[in-house]
Amino acid sequence: MWMRSLFHEGEYLVIQSYPREHKLMVEHRSFDYENAKSHCELENLAHDYTSFSLRIFHDEQLWNVDYEGKPQSLSKQQDWRIAQEYLEAHYAMHTDAEVVVCQCSYPYFLSLTSHISNNGESMTSWQPLTCLVRDLGRDIQTCPNCNASLVRADESEDDDFDFDDQVSRPIACIGCANYHGVDYGDNVLVCGIHPNGWDSENCPDYHP
C-alpha cells in the first residue's frame, strides 16, 4: 500500500542531491523560504563532497523553486518508496541482485539473469526492473524518471562495463562534455572548470 507522505503542502525541504541514496535524505525542513534557502547555502559551503538542493513540496511531489520560492518545475528527485521485497533481496547475502540508484535519483532493481542468445549460446546479463511500491517487477531499459539508458546493447560483450560509474555522475554533469569524474587518490576531479562539481542542477559551463 502507498504510504501517505510525511511532508506538507508548501513545505521547503533541503535535500541531499549528491551523492544519491536509496531513500530521500532530508537535511532541513521549513515553511520559511529564506530560512530554507540560507540553510541550503550553508550546507553546501560546509561539505566538499556532498551537495544539497532546495525543493518545495507541492501537489504531493517535490518541485524546484524559482527566485521567489514558488514551485517552478518538477524535481528529478522524489521521495521514492522501494517495495520491501526488493530491499530484502538487496541486503540478502550471496545474491546477484541489488537496488541501484539512477543518475536522477530513481531507484531500480538490477539482477543477473541468464538467457539464450540468437546463436543458441547461454549468456548472462544485468536486467533492470522497477522496484517501487507503486510500480514493481516491470522490465525496463531506460529510467522511467529521466529516460537515461540503464543497459547497453553490448554490455554482455564488455567485461569493463561499470554500473557504479554509470549512476554516479552528478545531475548537473549528465551529458556534459566537460565531465571528467576520475578518482585521484581520495579526491574525485569532477571537471577542470569545477573540480568539486556544481552545487545545483544548472551549471553555467554545461557543454553538450
N, C-alpha and C positions, 0 to 999 in steps of 0.2 A: 504494500500500500504506500502511496506517495505521502511523505511526511509534510506537515504544514511547516512553512518557513519560520525560522526564528527571528527574521528581520521584519521591520515595519515600514510601511509606505512612507517615502520621503526621508528615510534614514541614510546618512552618509557612512560609508564603510571604507576604511583604509585597509586594502588587501595586499598580500604578498603576491606580486605578479611574476617574480623570478627569484629563485628557481621555483618551478611549478611542483605542486604536491598533489597527492591523490584527492585531498579534500581542500575546500576553500580555507585559506589561512587569513583570518581577520585580526588585524593588529589593533584597530581602534574603531569605535562606533560613536556617532554623534548626530544630532539633528541640526547642529550649527555648522554651516558650510565653511565659514572662516576658520573655525576650530579644527575641523577635519582636514582642511587644506594645509593648515600650518603643521598639524601633526604628521601628515604625509611627507611634507618637505623635510621636517626634522629627521624622520626615519630614514629617508634616502641619504641625508648627509651623514648619518651615524653608521651606515652599513656600506661596505665596499663591494660585497659580492651578492647582495640581496636588494631587489628593487621593490618598491611599493607604489601602488596607484590608488587614486581616489575614485570611488564609484558611489552611485546613489541607487537605492532600492526602489524600483518603480514598476507597477503592474506585474508584481511577482517575479521580476528579473533584475539583474544588475545592469546599469547603464553608465556610460561615460558622461561626464558633466561638462557644460560649457563654462565660460568665464564668470557666469553669474551663479553657478552651482545647479543649474537646471538640467534635466535629462537631455542629452544631445544625440547619442547613438547607442545602440545595443552593445554591451560589452562582450568581448570574446570569452572572458572569464565569467563563469556562472557557479552557482552552488550545486555542483553535480552530486547526485546521490547514487553511489555504487551499490548494486544488489549484494546481499550478504553472501550468497553462494560463490560469487566471483572473488570477494575479499578473502573468503576461506581458502579458495584454490590458490590465490596469490601467495598467502602466507604458509601454505602446506609445504612440507619438506618433500624433496625428490619428485617434483612435478615440472614438466616442461611447459609451464604457463605462468603468466604474470599480468598484473594490471599495469599498463603503460600510460603515460600522460603525453598527449599530443602537444605540439608547439604552441597551441592556443589555449591549453589547459584542459581539453576534453579527455577524460579517461576512457580507455578501451582495453579489452582483454586480448592478449596475444598468446596463442597456443601453437605448439609444434604439432603439425598434422602430417600424416602420410597419404600419398596418392599415387596413382599410376599416370605416368607421362604419356604423351602421344606416341612415343616409341615403345611403350609397353614396359618401361623401367619403373621400379619403385623409387619414389622420391619423397623427401620431406621438405616442408616449407612452413613459414610462420603465417598463421591465419588470424587476422584481427576480427574480433566480434564486439558487438555492443554489449555493455555490461551495466547500464544504468537501470534503476528501479523501473523507470517508465519505458525503457526500451532495451531489452536484453536478448542475447543469443542470436542476433542478426549478423550475417556475414557482411563485412564492409571492406572496401578497397580504398576509400577516401574518408576523411574525417567528416562526420555529419555536421560538425560545428563550423569548420573553416574550409573544408573541401581539400585539405592538403592530402597528398598521396601517403598512404600508410604502408604500402608494399611496393616493391619494384618488380617489373616483369622478369628481370634476370636475377632476382635475389637467390634462387636456388643454385645459380652458377657462380655466385660471388661469395666466397668464404670471408671476405673482408667487410661485408655489409654490416653496419653497426647501428642498431636501432636506438641505442642510447645517444649516439651522435645526432641521429635524425630528429629526436624530440627535445634536444637540449638547447636549441638556438633561441635567444631572446626574441620576443614577438616583434620588436622594432627592427630586427635584423633579418626576418624571413624574406627571402628573395633579394636581399641586398648584395650587390657585387663587392662591397667593401668588407663584408663579414670575413673574419679570419678564424676565430674560435679554436686556436691551438693552445694546448696546455704547456706552459714553460715552468717546470717545477711545480710550485704551489700556486702559480698565477695563470689565469686564462687571459690571453690577449684577444679581446672581442674584435677590435679592428684598430687600424692605425690612427683613425681620427678620434675615436672614443675608446681608449684602451679598456675601460671598465664597463663599456656599454652605455646606452642611452637610458635615462631613468623613466621614460614613458614610451608609449607605443608609436609616437610620431617623430622619428629622428629627422632633423633638418638636413642631414647629409645622406639620406637614403638614396641609393643609386641602383636601379634595377639592372 
